[in-house]
Amino acid sequence: MRSPSEMIERFRERGLKVTPQRACIFEVLYANEVHPSAEAVYAEASGRMPTISLKTVYQTLNDLAAMGEIQQLDVGTGSSRFDPNVEPHHHLVCTRCGKVRDVHVDTGGLRPPEAELHGFEVGAADVVFRGLCAACAASTGPDPAPARTHPA
């Protein structure tokens, strides 16, 4: 994601209002590698700026996603996650705690068989690898059903 000052400029270029609350959200997302949910962004932003609302967080995240500045992800953790990294990449998801991390894999040769395309023209592939993160793998007990929430 662009720097907070660059995001302020991008919002202004599009005629979108730039408030201190939105600037705070840009700061929370900048260089964020944990793929936070809207609720996690709100929790961190409200710690910095108690006057921020969850509605403002959702609206700003939706605006950023519509602008292509972040990716909105559904990786099966129960709520949408937001990824400031818009470069091509894939994801690792912990099935115990819901942690999400970027992974770079060459999927250039990945293509469904022609008979399975049903007229679709494939433009991209989103790959999600599921398993246990290092912290969960180190703990005892079997891998449960996929996590539904994760406090990023």
N, C-alpha and C positions, 0 to 999 in steps of 0.2 A: 504494500500500500504506500501511496505517496506520503510525504511528511505532513504533519498537521497544518503547517502554513500553506503547503501546496493544495491540500484539501479545502482550506478556506477559500483560496483563489478559485478552485474548480467549482465550488458551490456558487460563488458570486458570479462566475461566468455563465452559469446556467440560470441565474436569477433566483436562486434559492437563498433563503434567509440564513445568515450565519450568526448564531447566538453563542454566548459563553458555554451553554450546555452542549451544543453541537461541537464546539472546539474541544471540550473535555472528552467527548466520545471519540473524536479523531485521535486524541492523545492516548486514550485507553487502547485503541485498536492498533496504533502504530507499532510495528515490529512485534506484534502479538503472535506467538506461535502456538497457542493452546486452543485455537478454534472455539472461542467462547460462545455461549448461548446469549440471547438478548438479556436474560435475567442476570447472567454473570457480568455482562458489560454494565448493566444497571447497578449491580452491587458495587463494582469497582468505581464507577463514575459517581455514585451517590456518596461514597466515602470521601471523594475529593470535592464534590459539590452537592450538598444535601438538598438543594432546591430542584434538582433534576427529576423529571418524571419518567416512569417506565414507558409511557406513550411517546415521549420525545426520543427515547432510545430506539424503540421500534420504528418510528418514522424515519429517523436518521439512518438506521441500518437498511431499511427498505430503499431509501433514496440512494445510498451508497451502492447497494446491489444493482439497482436499476441503471446506475451510471457505469457499472462494470468495475467499480473500485474495490469491491469485495465480492466473495462468492458466498451465497447462501447454500448450506449443505444439509442434506438429510442423510445421515449415516446410521440411522437406526438407534440413536441414543435417546429418543423420546421428544426432543425439541430440536428446532433448527439450530445449526451452528454457523458461525460466520468466520470466514477465512480471508484475512487481508492479503494473502498471497494469491494473486490472480494469474501467475505464470502456470503453464501446464505442469501438473503433478497429480499424484494420487494420495491415498490416505491409509494410515494404520489406525485401527480402532480397537481399544481394549474392551473385550466382552464382559469384563468384571466391573471396572470403574467408569468406563465410557470415555477415557482419555483418547484424544484424536491428535495425530501427528502427521506431518507431510512425509511422503516417500516419493522418490524419483525412480521410475521404472520405465524402460523403453517398451512401449506397447505398439510400436510401429507395425509389427507383423500381426497384431491381434485383430481378427476380423471374423464375423460370423460366417458360416457356410452360406453360399448363395441361396440354397434351398430354404434357409431359415430367415432370409431377409424380408420376405413378404412385401416387396416393393419399397422397403425403406432404403434411404441413402444415408449411410452411417457417416457422421462427421467427426465424432469424438467418442472416446471410451473413458468412463469413470470407473476406476478400479478401487475397491475397498478391501484391504486385507484385515481380517479379524483374528484376534488371538488375545494373549495376555501381555500387558506392558511389563516392564522389568519389576516394578514394585509388586504388582499382583502375582506375577510368576514366582516371586520369592516368598510370598505368603503361602500358608497351607490351605488345603481344601480344593475340591474339584472346581472346574470352570462352570459357573452357573449360566443361566439363560442370559442373553444379551442385556446389558445395562440399559435402563430407560432414561436415566438422568445422570448428569455429571456436573458438579460445581467446578467450572473451569476456573 
